[in-house]
Amino acid sequence: MTNNITRREWLVGTTAVAGGMVLNSSVSAQNMSEMMNMGAPISKDNPIRYTNNENPYGINPKAMKVILEAYKKAHLYNFTIRRELIDLIAGIEKIPSECIAVGAGSGEYLMASGALAGITGGDVIVPHPTFAAITRSASALGANIIRVPVEDDLSISLESMRKAMTNNTTCVYLCNPNNPIPSIIEKTSLEQFCLEVSKKAMLVIDEAYFEYVRDDGYSTMAHLVKDNPNIIILRTASKIHGFANVRIGFAFTHPDTMKKLMTFRSGTTSYPAIMGAIASYKDTEYQKFIVDKNYESLGILYKMFKELDMPYVNAHANFVYANAGRDAMEVRSKLLESGILIGRKYDPFPNWIRISTAKPEEMEYLVNIYKRDFG
Ligand SMILES: Cc1ncc(COP(=O)(O)O)c(C=O)c1O
């Protein structure tokens, strides 16, 4: 681990201890702002973000340095550097470089995949609820969207997805881990499903939260793309790498499908973004630090859910999904008064709230306010 991170971790740890002391006696947002040295006090207009599943620690400092330096060359059209990033990812994922495309976030390829499915018409099958981006471009281009409800335990059932397929099915979308429900699909049955379904329809697997998963029953399906032209895997640097507004994402697919997918690309990413991504993907220590902190933060939330008897889904990502026992938007508005911004309501579960993990000390703040307001 680098000195930078050790120091940063130490600082965070120290703040957490001090924070615990402050929070036990008083839970004011002002205390929290001072403790976190945030400058402007935490308020309704300057909330801590427990929404959008962002990285609370931000971009890796080493990558940030590279990004800022790269801006000196950002007036040049430099598209060749993309190859270096693609080759790096090919080495990490152990898939051929020609199966990888880099773009402006995975959102770019979600839209492109949706368009590719949409132009042929037919049905696009998605779990419900799930991340909606693919359904927007698919339906705008003429696809019919079929939503398959999650099970009673809120997991995705491959059996139900299978049953929803007909001769009209052109595409099946799976988000693994899912969002807003951070559940995962068991790897052996998923691989079987991929091999079977891809014979009949295109299969898009969105692995935006892949890096956070620690469960042995989980696996990427990236290894399938080189021999199965109907499979597209999506990844993003927006989450663990903190690149949400830098914009780097990837599509992994067979070269034949890649050609078609590329016709629907909406844009391209920038030289500073690519240079930053190269630095960030190389620094596995920082990624581990982010994942460790995520699980620490999840633990703080689980403790509260147990204390308050709130049902929740075991999280395999950087957010939780829990039953607040009251309208999610009501909870959201009330928490915002204390400078806490959580996720919105998702159909069809009006009482369930999605909370993205922030730093552990910020989670303690949320827990104190939540218990005060709803405990
Ligand atoms: C499941 C899922 N896929 C894709 C994205 C979009 O990510 P990107 O920033 O790479 O476009 C998100 C963002 O929240 C997401 O939750």
The ligand as a MOL file (V3000), in Angstrom:
LIG
                    3D

  0  0  0     0  0            999 V3000
M  V30 BEGIN CTAB
M  V30 COUNTS 16 16 0 0 0
M  V30 BEGIN ATOM
M  V30 1 C -26.1880 -0.8150 -13.3390 0
M  V30 2 C -25.6010 0.4090 -13.9290 0
M  V30 3 N -25.1510 0.3780 -15.1940 0
M  V30 4 C -24.6130 1.4510 -15.7610 0
M  V30 5 C -24.5130 2.6420 -15.0860 0
M  V30 6 C -23.9910 3.8340 -15.8210 0
M  V30 7 O -22.6830 4.0040 -15.6060 0
M  V30 8 P -21.8020 4.9610 -16.4800 0
M  V30 9 O -21.4450 6.0960 -15.6010 0
M  V30 10 O -20.6370 4.1280 -16.8450 0
M  V30 11 O -22.5600 5.3960 -17.6960 0
M  V30 12 C -24.9640 2.7360 -13.7740 0
M  V30 13 C -24.8730 3.9960 -13.0360 0
M  V30 14 O -25.3390 4.1850 -11.9590 0
M  V30 15 C -25.5260 1.5890 -13.1830 0
M  V30 16 O -25.9990 1.6020 -11.9340 0
M  V30 END ATOM
M  V30 BEGIN BOND
M  V30 1 1 1 2
M  V30 2 1 2 3
M  V30 3 2 2 15
M  V30 4 2 3 4
M  V30 5 1 4 5
M  V30 6 1 5 6
M  V30 7 2 5 12
M  V30 8 1 6 7
M  V30 9 1 7 8
M  V30 10 2 8 9
M  V30 11 1 8 10
M  V30 12 1 8 11
M  V30 13 1 12 13
M  V30 14 1 12 15
M  V30 15 2 13 14
M  V30 16 1 15 16
M  V30 END BOND
M  V30 END CTAB
M  END
